[in-house]
Amino acid sequence: KRFGVGEGNGGGVPFIYSVWRKKGWDIPCFIEDFDPDYITLTLNFYRSETSQPTQYNREIISVLIISFLTEKRIAPLDEIADTFNIPLPFARSVIDGLTAKNLIVNENNGYKLIR
């Protein structure tokens, strides 16, 4: 909460990811464990000396877009790109992939999950 990205501020995981990208900090790291079931989230408040320029990971962005649309319900392409601070052509490419998998649909100039 102290950094304005915690509980009660809205946006969830997509918002956290967006803030870290905009600040230029290392991307949050999610580690999933199944015994017992839990997820560990590691947040670095700096850019490490050895970190390479952030590459856009299609799989991670896809999951974040789905999470964003779960909370937002419907959003235009430019809002999705702005939320995750990704180039519009890359956002369009990811959206096209999610549409081809029948996970989302374009409706009234916005994208939403297929339920």
GUKOLNU-320898 format. One record per atom (N, C-alpha, C): residue number from 0; residue in three letters; chain; atom name; x negated, y, z negated. Coordinates in Angstrom, 2 decimals. Layout:
BEGIN
SEKOL  num  residuo  cadena  atomo        x        y        z
SEKOL  NUM      ALA       A     CA        X        Y        Z
...
END
This chain:
BEGIN
SEKOL  num  residuo  cadena  atomo        x        y        z
SEKOL    0      LYS       A      N    -0.82    -1.20     0.00
SEKOL    0      LYS       A     CA     0.00     0.00     0.00
SEKOL    0      LYS       A      C    -0.86     1.26     0.00
SEKOL    1      ARG       A      N    -1.98     1.16    -0.64
SEKOL    1      ARG       A     CA    -2.83     2.33    -0.79
SEKOL    1      ARG       A      C    -3.24     2.93     0.56
SEKOL    2      PHE       A      N    -3.32     2.12     1.61
SEKOL    2      PHE       A     CA    -3.73     2.61     2.92
SEKOL    2      PHE       A      C    -2.54     2.86     3.84
SEKOL    3      GLY       A      N    -1.33     2.76     3.31
SEKOL    3      GLY       A     CA    -0.14     3.03     4.11
SEKOL    3      GLY       A      C     0.25     1.92     5.06
SEKOL    4      VAL       A      N    -0.21     0.70     4.81
SEKOL    4      VAL       A     CA     0.14    -0.42     5.69
SEKOL    4      VAL       A      C     0.72    -1.60     4.93
SEKOL    5      GLY       A      N     1.03    -1.42     3.67
SEKOL    5      GLY       A     CA     1.50    -2.54     2.86
SEKOL    5      GLY       A      C     3.00    -2.70     2.84
SEKOL    6      GLU       A      N     3.43    -3.49     1.91
SEKOL    6      GLU       A     CA     4.83    -3.82     1.72
SEKOL    6      GLU       A      C     5.69    -2.56     1.62
SEKOL    7      GLY       A      N     6.83    -2.60     2.30
SEKOL    7      GLY       A     CA     7.78    -1.51     2.20
SEKOL    7      GLY       A      C     7.58    -0.39     3.20
SEKOL    8      ASN       A      N     6.50    -0.47     4.01
SEKOL    8      ASN       A     CA     6.25     0.59     4.98
SEKOL    8      ASN       A      C     6.82     0.28     6.36
SEKOL    9      GLY       A      N     7.27    -0.95     6.59
SEKOL    9      GLY       A     CA     7.87    -1.33     7.88
SEKOL    9      GLY       A      C     6.83    -1.66     8.93
SEKOL   10      GLY       A      N     7.20    -2.50     9.87
SEKOL   10      GLY       A     CA     6.33    -2.83    10.98
SEKOL   10      GLY       A      C     5.63    -4.16    10.87
SEKOL   11      GLY       A      N     5.34    -4.60     9.67
SEKOL   11      GLY       A     CA     4.73    -5.91     9.46
SEKOL   11      GLY       A      C     3.39    -6.08    10.15
SEKOL   12      VAL       A      N     3.13    -7.30    10.62
SEKOL   12      VAL       A     CA     1.86    -7.65    11.24
SEKOL   12      VAL       A      C     1.53    -6.76    12.45
SEKOL   13      PRO       A      N     2.47    -6.49    13.34
SEKOL   13      PRO       A     CA     2.13    -5.62    14.48
SEKOL   13      PRO       A      C     1.63    -4.25    14.04
SEKOL   14      PHE       A      N     2.22    -3.72    12.98
SEKOL   14      PHE       A     CA     1.80    -2.40    12.50
SEKOL   14      PHE       A      C     0.39    -2.46    11.93
SEKOL   15      ILE       A      N     0.10    -3.50    11.15
SEKOL   15      ILE       A     CA    -1.25    -3.66    10.60
SEKOL   15      ILE       A      C    -2.26    -3.74    11.74
SEKOL   16      TYR       A      N    -1.99    -4.57    12.72
SEKOL   16      TYR       A     CA    -2.89    -4.73    13.87
SEKOL   16      TYR       A      C    -3.09    -3.39    14.58
SEKOL   17      SER       A      N    -2.03    -2.66    14.79
SEKOL   17      SER       A     CA    -2.10    -1.37    15.47
SEKOL   17      SER       A      C    -2.97    -0.37    14.71
SEKOL   18      VAL       A      N    -2.80    -0.30    13.41
SEKOL   18      VAL       A     CA    -3.59     0.63    12.60
SEKOL   18      VAL       A      C    -5.07     0.28    12.69
SEKOL   19      TRP       A      N    -5.42    -0.99    12.57
SEKOL   19      TRP       A     CA    -6.82    -1.40    12.61
SEKOL   19      TRP       A      C    -7.44    -1.09    13.97
SEKOL   20      ARG       A      N    -6.68    -1.29    15.05
SEKOL   20      ARG       A     CA    -7.21    -0.99    16.40
SEKOL   20      ARG       A      C    -7.45     0.51    16.55
SEKOL   21      LYS       A      N    -6.49     1.31    16.10
SEKOL   21      LYS       A     CA    -6.62     2.76    16.23
SEKOL   21      LYS       A      C    -7.79     3.31    15.42
SEKOL   22      LYS       A      N    -8.06     2.71    14.27
SEKOL   22      LYS       A     CA    -9.17     3.16    13.42
SEKOL   22      LYS       A      C   -10.52     2.65    13.93
SEKOL   23      GLY       A      N   -10.48     1.68    14.86
SEKOL   23      GLY       A     CA   -11.72     1.11    15.37
SEKOL   23      GLY       A      C   -12.35     0.09    14.43
SEKOL   24      TRP       A      N   -11.58    -0.37    13.44
SEKOL   24      TRP       A     CA   -12.09    -1.36    12.49
SEKOL   24      TRP       A      C   -12.03    -2.74    13.12
SEKOL   25      ASP       A      N   -12.76    -3.68    12.51
SEKOL   25      ASP       A     CA   -12.72    -5.06    12.99
SEKOL   25      ASP       A      C   -11.28    -5.58    12.93
SEKOL   26      ILE       A      N   -10.92    -6.36    13.92
SEKOL   26      ILE       A     CA    -9.55    -6.88    14.02
SEKOL   26      ILE       A      C    -9.24    -7.76    12.80
SEKOL   27      PRO       A      N    -8.04    -7.62    12.22
SEKOL   27      PRO       A     CA    -7.65    -8.49    11.11
SEKOL   27      PRO       A      C    -7.77    -9.96    11.50
SEKOL   28      CYS       A      N    -8.19   -10.77    10.56
SEKOL   28      CYS       A     CA    -8.40   -12.19    10.82
SEKOL   28      CYS       A      C    -7.34   -13.00    10.06
SEKOL   29      PHE       A      N    -6.59   -13.80    10.81
SEKOL   29      PHE       A     CA    -5.56   -14.66    10.23
SEKOL   29      PHE       A      C    -6.09   -16.10    10.26
SEKOL   30      ILE       A      N    -6.08   -16.76     9.09
SEKOL   30      ILE       A     CA    -6.51   -18.15     9.03
SEKOL   30      ILE       A      C    -5.34   -18.96     8.48
SEKOL   31      GLU       A      N    -4.91   -19.94     9.26
SEKOL   31      GLU       A     CA    -3.78   -20.78     8.86
SEKOL   31      GLU       A      C    -4.30   -22.09     8.29
SEKOL   32      ASP       A      N    -3.76   -22.50     7.16
SEKOL   32      ASP       A     CA    -4.15   -23.74     6.52
SEKOL   32      ASP       A      C    -2.88   -24.54     6.27
SEKOL   33      PHE       A      N    -2.99   -25.86     6.42
SEKOL   33      PHE       A     CA    -1.80   -26.70     6.30
SEKOL   33      PHE       A      C    -1.79   -27.59     5.06
SEKOL   34      ASP       A      N    -2.80   -27.51     4.23
SEKOL   34      ASP       A     CA    -2.83   -28.37     3.05
SEKOL   34      ASP       A      C    -3.38   -27.60     1.87
SEKOL   35      PRO       A      N    -2.64   -26.86     1.13
SEKOL   35      PRO       A     CA    -1.20   -26.61     1.29
SEKOL   35      PRO       A      C    -0.96   -25.54     2.37
SEKOL   36      ASP       A      N     0.30   -25.36     2.75
SEKOL   36      ASP       A     CA     0.64   -24.39     3.78
SEKOL   36      ASP       A      C     0.48   -22.96     3.28
SEKOL   37      TYR       A      N    -0.43   -22.22     3.90
SEKOL   37      TYR       A     CA    -0.55   -20.80     3.61
SEKOL   37      TYR       A      C    -1.36   -20.13     4.70
SEKOL   38      ILE       A      N    -1.26   -18.83     4.74
SEKOL   38      ILE       A     CA    -2.00   -18.02     5.71
SEKOL   38      ILE       A      C    -2.83   -17.00     4.93
SEKOL   39      THR       A      N    -4.10   -16.91     5.28
SEKOL   39      THR       A     CA    -5.00   -15.93     4.67
SEKOL   39      THR       A      C    -5.22   -14.80     5.66
SEKOL   40      LEU       A      N    -5.06   -13.58     5.23
SEKOL   40      LEU       A     CA    -5.27   -12.41     6.06
SEKOL   40      LEU       A      C    -6.48   -11.67     5.51
SEKOL   41      THR       A      N    -7.51   -11.50     6.35
SEKOL   41      THR       A     CA    -8.70   -10.77     5.96
SEKOL   41      THR       A      C    -8.71    -9.43     6.67
SEKOL   42      LEU       A      N    -8.78    -8.36     5.89
SEKOL   42      LEU       A     CA    -8.77    -7.00     6.44
SEKOL   42      LEU       A      C   -10.08    -6.31     6.11
SEKOL   43      ASN       A      N   -10.83    -5.95     7.14
SEKOL   43      ASN       A     CA   -12.06    -5.18     6.95
SEKOL   43      ASN       A      C   -11.75    -3.71     7.19
SEKOL   44      PHE       A      N   -12.22    -2.86     6.32
SEKOL   44      PHE       A     CA   -11.97    -1.42     6.44
SEKOL   44      PHE       A      C   -13.17    -0.72     7.07
SEKOL   45      TYR       A      N   -13.82    -1.39     8.00
SEKOL   45      TYR       A     CA   -14.98    -0.84     8.68
SEKOL   45      TYR       A      C   -15.20    -1.59     9.99
SEKOL   46      ARG       A      N   -16.07    -1.08    10.81
SEKOL   46      ARG       A     CA   -16.49    -1.76    12.03
SEKOL   46      ARG       A      C   -17.87    -2.32    11.73
SEKOL   47      SER       A      N   -18.01    -3.63    11.81
SEKOL   47      SER       A     CA   -19.29    -4.24    11.46
SEKOL   47      SER       A      C   -20.35    -3.90    12.49
SEKOL   48      GLU       A      N   -21.58    -3.86    12.04
SEKOL   48      GLU       A     CA   -22.71    -3.52    12.90
SEKOL   48      GLU       A      C   -22.84    -4.50    14.06
SEKOL   49      THR       A      N   -22.52    -5.76    13.81
SEKOL   49      THR       A     CA   -22.72    -6.80    14.83
SEKOL   49      THR       A      C   -21.48    -7.05    15.67
SEKOL   50      SER       A      N   -20.37    -6.39    15.38
SEKOL   50      SER       A     CA   -19.15    -6.68    16.13
SEKOL   50      SER       A      C   -19.26    -6.15    17.55
SEKOL   51      GLN       A      N   -18.74    -6.91    18.45
SEKOL   51      GLN       A     CA   -18.71    -6.55    19.85
SEKOL   51      GLN       A      C   -17.47    -5.69    20.09
SEKOL   52      PRO       A      N   -17.45    -4.93    21.19
SEKOL   52      PRO       A     CA   -16.23    -4.19    21.50
SEKOL   52      PRO       A      C   -15.04    -5.15    21.54
SEKOL   53      THR       A      N   -13.92    -4.70    21.02
SEKOL   53      THR       A     CA   -12.74    -5.54    20.92
SEKOL   53      THR       A      C   -12.27    -5.99    22.30
SEKOL   54      GLN       A      N   -12.11    -7.28    22.43
SEKOL   54      GLN       A     CA   -11.53    -7.84    23.65
SEKOL   54      GLN       A      C   -10.05    -8.09    23.38
SEKOL   55      TYR       A      N    -9.25    -7.91    24.40
SEKOL   55      TYR       A     CA    -7.83    -8.13    24.25
SEKOL   55      TYR       A      C    -7.56    -9.62    24.37
SEKOL   56      ASN       A      N    -7.08   -10.23    23.32
SEKOL   56      ASN       A     CA    -6.79   -11.65    23.30
SEKOL   56      ASN       A      C    -5.31   -11.84    23.64
SEKOL   57      ARG       A      N    -5.06   -12.40    24.80
SEKOL   57      ARG       A     CA    -3.70   -12.57    25.32
SEKOL   57      ARG       A      C    -2.82   -13.35    24.34
SEKOL   58      GLU       A      N    -3.35   -14.40    23.74
SEKOL   58      GLU       A     CA    -2.55   -15.23    22.83
SEKOL   58      GLU       A      C    -2.15   -14.44    21.59
SEKOL   59      ILE       A      N    -3.10   -13.72    21.00
SEKOL   59      ILE       A     CA    -2.80   -12.94    19.80
SEKOL   59      ILE       A      C    -1.81   -11.83    20.12
SEKOL   60      ILE       A      N    -2.03   -11.12    21.22
SEKOL   60      ILE       A     CA    -1.11   -10.05    21.61
SEKOL   60      ILE       A      C     0.28   -10.61    21.88
SEKOL   61      SER       A      N     0.36   -11.79    22.49
SEKOL   61      SER       A     CA     1.68   -12.42    22.75
SEKOL   61      SER       A      C     2.43   -12.66    21.45
SEKOL   62      VAL       A      N     1.73   -13.21    20.47
SEKOL   62      VAL       A     CA     2.36   -13.49    19.16
SEKOL   62      VAL       A      C     2.79   -12.18    18.50
SEKOL   63      LEU       A      N     1.94   -11.16    18.58
SEKOL   63      LEU       A     CA     2.27    -9.88    17.98
SEKOL   63      LEU       A      C     3.46    -9.21    18.66
SEKOL   64      ILE       A      N     3.55    -9.33    19.98
SEKOL   64      ILE       A     CA     4.70    -8.76    20.71
SEKOL   64      ILE       A      C     5.98    -9.47    20.30
SEKOL   65      ILE       A      N     5.93   -10.79    20.19
SEKOL   65      ILE       A     CA     7.11   -11.54    19.76
SEKOL   65      ILE       A      C     7.52   -11.12    18.35
SEKOL   66      SER       A      N     6.55   -10.97    17.46
SEKOL   66      SER       A     CA     6.84   -10.51    16.10
SEKOL   66      SER       A      C     7.44    -9.11    16.12
SEKOL   67      PHE       A      N     6.87    -8.23    16.91
SEKOL   67      PHE       A     CA     7.36    -6.86    17.05
SEKOL   67      PHE       A      C     8.80    -6.84    17.55
SEKOL   68      LEU       A      N     9.09    -7.64    18.57
SEKOL   68      LEU       A     CA    10.45    -7.66    19.13
SEKOL   68      LEU       A      C    11.44    -8.33    18.18
SEKOL   69      THR       A      N    10.95    -9.19    17.30
SEKOL   69      THR       A     CA    11.81    -9.79    16.29
SEKOL   69      THR       A      C    12.30    -8.70    15.34
SEKOL   70      GLU       A      N    11.40    -7.78    14.98
SEKOL   70      GLU       A     CA    11.76    -6.69    14.06
SEKOL   70      GLU       A      C    12.45    -5.54    14.78
SEKOL   71      LYS       A      N    11.98    -5.21    15.97
SEKOL   71      LYS       A     CA    12.45    -4.03    16.70
SEKOL   71      LYS       A      C    13.72    -4.31    17.50
SEKOL   72      ARG       A      N    13.92    -5.54    17.90
SEKOL   72      ARG       A     CA    15.04    -6.01    18.71
SEKOL   72      ARG       A      C    14.87    -5.74    20.21
SEKOL   73      ILE       A      N    14.57    -4.49    20.60
SEKOL   73      ILE       A     CA    14.38    -4.16    22.01
SEKOL   73      ILE       A      C    13.41    -2.98    22.11
SEKOL   74      ALA       A      N    12.51    -3.05    23.10
SEKOL   74      ALA       A     CA    11.52    -1.98    23.24
SEKOL   74      ALA       A      C    11.06    -1.90    24.70
SEKOL   75      PRO       A      N    10.86    -0.69    25.20
SEKOL   75      PRO       A     CA    10.33    -0.53    26.56
SEKOL   75      PRO       A      C     8.84    -0.89    26.59
SEKOL   76      LEU       A      N     8.35    -1.16    27.78
SEKOL   76      LEU       A     CA     6.97    -1.58    27.97
SEKOL   76      LEU       A      C     5.97    -0.57    27.41
SEKOL   77      ASP       A      N     6.19     0.72    27.66
SEKOL   77      ASP       A     CA     5.23     1.72    27.18
SEKOL   77      ASP       A      C     5.16     1.77    25.65
SEKOL   78      GLU       A      N     6.27     1.55    24.98
SEKOL   78      GLU       A     CA     6.26     1.52    23.51
SEKOL   78      GLU       A      C     5.48     0.31    23.01
SEKOL   79      ILE       A      N     5.63    -0.82    23.68
SEKOL   79      ILE       A     CA     4.88    -2.03    23.30
SEKOL   79      ILE       A      C     3.38    -1.77    23.46
SEKOL   80      ALA       A      N     2.99    -1.22    24.60
SEKOL   80      ALA       A     CA     1.57    -0.92    24.85
SEKOL   80      ALA       A      C     1.03     0.06    23.82
SEKOL   81      ASP       A      N     1.79     1.10    23.50
SEKOL   81      ASP       A     CA     1.36     2.10    22.51
SEKOL   81      ASP       A      C     1.25     1.50    21.11
SEKOL   82      THR       A      N     2.19     0.65    20.75
SEKOL   82      THR       A     CA     2.18     0.04    19.42
SEKOL   82      THR       A      C     0.91    -0.73    19.17
SEKOL   83      PHE       A      N     0.43    -1.45    20.19
SEKOL   83      PHE       A     CA    -0.75    -2.29    20.03
SEKOL   83      PHE       A      C    -2.01    -1.66    20.61
SEKOL   84      ASN       A      N    -1.87    -0.41    21.07
SEKOL   84      ASN       A     CA    -3.02     0.32    21.60
SEKOL   84      ASN       A      C    -3.74    -0.48    22.69
SEKOL   85      ILE       A      N    -2.94    -1.02    23.62
SEKOL   85      ILE       A     CA    -3.49    -1.81    24.72
SEKOL   85      ILE       A      C    -3.13    -1.12    26.04
SEKOL   86      PRO       A      N    -3.94    -1.33    27.07
SEKOL   86      PRO       A     CA    -3.64    -0.72    28.37
SEKOL   86      PRO       A      C    -2.30    -1.21    28.92
SEKOL   87      LEU       A      N    -1.58    -0.32    29.57
SEKOL   87      LEU       A     CA    -0.27    -0.65    30.13
SEKOL   87      LEU       A      C    -0.32    -1.86    31.08
SEKOL   88      PRO       A      N    -1.31    -1.94    31.99
SEKOL   88      PRO       A     CA    -1.36    -3.12    32.88
SEKOL   88      PRO       A      C    -1.53    -4.43    32.12
SEKOL   89      PHE       A      N    -2.32    -4.40    31.04
SEKOL   89      PHE       A     CA    -2.49    -5.61    30.24
SEKOL   89      PHE       A      C    -1.19    -5.97    29.53
SEKOL   90      ALA       A      N    -0.52    -4.95    28.98
SEKOL   90      ALA       A     CA     0.77    -5.18    28.32
SEKOL   90      ALA       A      C     1.77    -5.78    29.31
SEKOL   91      ARG       A      N     1.80    -5.24    30.52
SEKOL   91      ARG       A     CA     2.72    -5.76    31.55
SEKOL   91      ARG       A      C     2.39    -7.21    31.88
SEKOL   92      SER       A      N     1.12    -7.54    31.95
SEKOL   92      SER       A     CA     0.70    -8.91    32.24
SEKOL   92      SER       A      C     1.15    -9.89    31.15
SEKOL   93      VAL       A      N     0.97    -9.48    29.89
SEKOL   93      VAL       A     CA     1.39   -10.33    28.77
SEKOL   93      VAL       A      C     2.91   -10.48    28.77
SEKOL   94      ILE       A      N     3.62    -9.37    28.98
SEKOL   94      ILE       A     CA     5.08    -9.40    29.04
SEKOL   94      ILE       A      C     5.56   -10.31    30.17
SEKOL   95      ASP       A      N     4.91   -10.22    31.33
SEKOL   95      ASP       A     CA     5.28   -11.10    32.46
SEKOL   95      ASP       A      C     5.11   -12.56    32.09
SEKOL   96      GLY       A      N     4.03   -12.88    31.34
SEKOL   96      GLY       A     CA     3.82   -14.26    30.90
SEKOL   96      GLY       A      C     4.89   -14.73    29.94
SEKOL   97      LEU       A      N     5.28   -13.85    29.02
SEKOL   97      LEU       A     CA     6.34   -14.21    28.06
SEKOL   97      LEU       A      C     7.69   -14.34    28.76
SEKOL   98      THR       A      N     7.90   -13.52    29.78
SEKOL   98      THR       A     CA     9.15   -13.61    30.56
SEKOL   98      THR       A      C     9.18   -14.92    31.35
SEKOL   99      ALA       A      N     8.06   -15.29    31.95
SEKOL   99      ALA       A     CA     7.97   -16.54    32.72
SEKOL   99      ALA       A      C     8.21   -17.76    31.83
SEKOL  100      LYS       A      N     7.86   -17.65    30.55
SEKOL  100      LYS       A     CA     8.08   -18.76    29.61
SEKOL  100      LYS       A      C     9.48   -18.72    29.00
SEKOL  101      ASN       A      N    10.31   -17.79    29.50
SEKOL  101      ASN       A     CA    11.68   -17.62    29.00
SEKOL  101      ASN       A      C    11.75   -17.31    27.51
SEKOL  102      LEU       A      N    10.77   -16.53    27.03
SEKOL  102      LEU       A     CA    10.77   -16.11    25.63
SEKOL  102      LEU       A      C    11.38   -14.73    25.46
SEKOL  103      ILE       A      N    11.21   -13.88    26.47
SEKOL  103      ILE       A     CA    11.79   -12.54    26.43
SEKOL  103      ILE       A      C    12.44   -12.23    27.77
SEKOL  104      VAL       A      N    13.27   -11.18    27.76
SEKOL  104      VAL       A     CA    13.98   -10.77    28.97
SEKOL  104      VAL       A      C    13.99    -9.24    29.02
SEKOL  105      ASN       A      N    13.99    -8.71    30.24
SEKOL  105      ASN       A     CA    14.09    -7.27    30.43
SEKOL  105      ASN       A      C    15.57    -6.91    30.51
SEKOL  106      GLU       A      N    16.00    -6.05    29.62
SEKOL  106      GLU       A     CA    17.41    -5.66    29.59
SEKOL  106      GLU       A      C    17.50    -4.16    29.31
SEKOL  107      ASN       A      N    18.16    -3.45    30.22
SEKOL  107      ASN       A     CA    18.35    -2.00    30.06
SEKOL  107      ASN       A      C    17.03    -1.26    29.84
SEKOL  108      ASN       A      N    16.04    -1.54    30.68
SEKOL  108      ASN       A     CA    14.72    -0.91    30.61
SEKOL  108      ASN       A      C    13.97    -1.18    29.31
SEKOL  109      GLY       A      N    14.27    -2.27    28.67
SEKOL  109      GLY       A     CA    13.56    -2.66    27.47
SEKOL  109      GLY       A      C    13.46    -4.17    27.41
SEKOL  110      TYR       A      N    12.54    -4.66    26.62
SEKOL  110      TYR       A     CA    12.35    -6.11    26.49
SEKOL  110      TYR       A      C    12.87    -6.57    25.14
SEKOL  111      LYS       A      N    13.48    -7.75    25.17
SEKOL  111      LYS       A     CA    13.99    -8.34    23.93
SEKOL  111      LYS       A      C    13.81    -9.84    23.97
SEKOL  112      LEU       A      N    13.84   -10.45    22.79
SEKOL  112      LEU       A     CA    13.72   -11.89    22.69
SEKOL  112      LEU       A      C    14.97   -12.57    23.24
SEKOL  113      ILE       A      N    14.78   -13.73    23.84
SEKOL  113      ILE       A     CA    15.91   -14.56    24.24
SEKOL  113      ILE       A      C    16.26   -15.42    23.05
SEKOL  114      ARG       A      N    17.49   -15.37    22.64
SEKOL  114      ARG       A     CA    17.92   -16.12    21.45
SEKOL  114      ARG       A      C    18.71   -17.34    21.83
END
